Amino acid sequence: MTNTNATNLRKNLFEYLNSAIDFNDVINVNTKKGNAVIISEAEYNSLVETLYLTSIPGMKDRLDEGIDATVDDCVNFEW
């Protein structure tokens, strides 16, 4: 995570945006009113997908089971 203030962000906006996009860096911008966060679109989409999947009842348990599964636990699927 990179921390900066609004003045520095304005001076180096494209560098910060490229860092967020190229390296999935999270940019924390400090202001007098509070903080804001800049993330890449890919990171944002990933967070939204994770929130969606974990909002489905029972899905977290199924995902955990899938992570722990071995190849022998899998069943062949044919179209």
Phi, psi and omega in degrees: 000136177253132178253137177208174174249172186297322180296313179294324177298315180299319182292328188234032187306311184294326176296316179295318179297316178297322178296319178295319182284311187285326187239010184052034178287140176263125182256116178262118183254118180271131176228171179294329182274347183147192183250153173230156182236136175248126175227163179288161177298322179298317179294318177300312180299322178297317178296317180296318179297317179297316177299318179297310183297319181283350177276345179281124181304129178083349184293322180300318179296319179294321177294318178298319177298319180295323179295322182276353184289147174259172178299324180294337178283345185277154179243136177295139179235127179241143179283000000 
